[in-house]
Amino acid sequence: MRTIWAVAFATCLAIFLVCFTTPAQAQQKRREGLTLSEKVQQLTEMSAKRSILRFNGHKFKDFVRSTPRNYSMIVMFTALASQRQCVICRHAHDEFVIVANSFRYSQHHSNKMFFAMVDFDEGPDVFTSLNMNTAPVFMHFPAKGKPKHSDTMDIQRVGFAAESIAKWITERTDISIRVFRPPNYSGTVAVAMLFAFVAGFLYLKRNNLDFLYNKTLWAFAAIVSIDSFFSPQQPN
Ligand SMILES: *[C@@H]1O[C@H](CO)[C@@H](O)[C@H](O)[C@H]1NC(C)=O
């Protein structure tokens, strides 16, 4: 009789262990998440591929929310999908890219700081958890502790030009970034094309240059050139 009870007990124990211990252990592991060196390694690998990491809710939790961290995260919260109609988001994104690239190629580049972006349509849960209902927002998540009030950039006051973002980052992290703006060649290209066009035209007409004395043509050329010089420039 005793043997039967012993066998029954052992069987129950075995079933219990198989059924409950394994998932519980797995859950424990999942809750702990990545170790610090795993996080730093993955962030370094990802940021070698792109200067701004795109985070959904899951990755935001793993790399920004969870402790321990020994790196600062600069995160832009945005809504770039066209149906969100956030025009300002696109301008802010362009400026953020300039800052991230300036840091990436600078001599101060290190694994002390990473740039990331959360788009509303990829991580709405992040916006909810931070009680955030506007975009764009720039936030600094310090290596230690929670973000303070001044860890949210006040873009109403200082704007979001790359230089302002870089200055704010330096204030928050002590890492200085010299902003390098890629030069804008579109003006030069336009002038070169105009010259090529005029030269080509004169070449084709080389046997009959009487048109140069044509008043209508000069009037037309004057209007076109005035138009192109004084048309409003798109900021970029
Ligand atoms: C953060 O910790 C990881 C793992 O210990 C280490 O590899 C990395 O160099 C540290 N980063 C900084 C900026 O100290």
The ligand as a Gaussian input file, in Angstrom:
#p B3LYP/6-31G(d) Opt

LIG

0 1
 C       28.627000      49.432000     -20.236000
 O       28.732000      48.138000     -19.773000
 C       29.114000      47.185000     -20.739000
 C       29.062000      45.812000     -20.102000
 O       29.684000      45.785000     -18.867000
 C       30.499000      47.535000     -21.278000
 O       30.870000      46.625000     -22.277000
 C       30.476000      48.945000     -21.845000
 O       31.756000      49.328000     -22.239000
 C       29.957000      49.921000     -20.799000
 N       29.812000      51.227000     -21.413000
 C       30.325000      52.348000     -20.900000
 C       30.086000      53.600000     -21.647000
 O       30.994000      52.349000     -19.890000

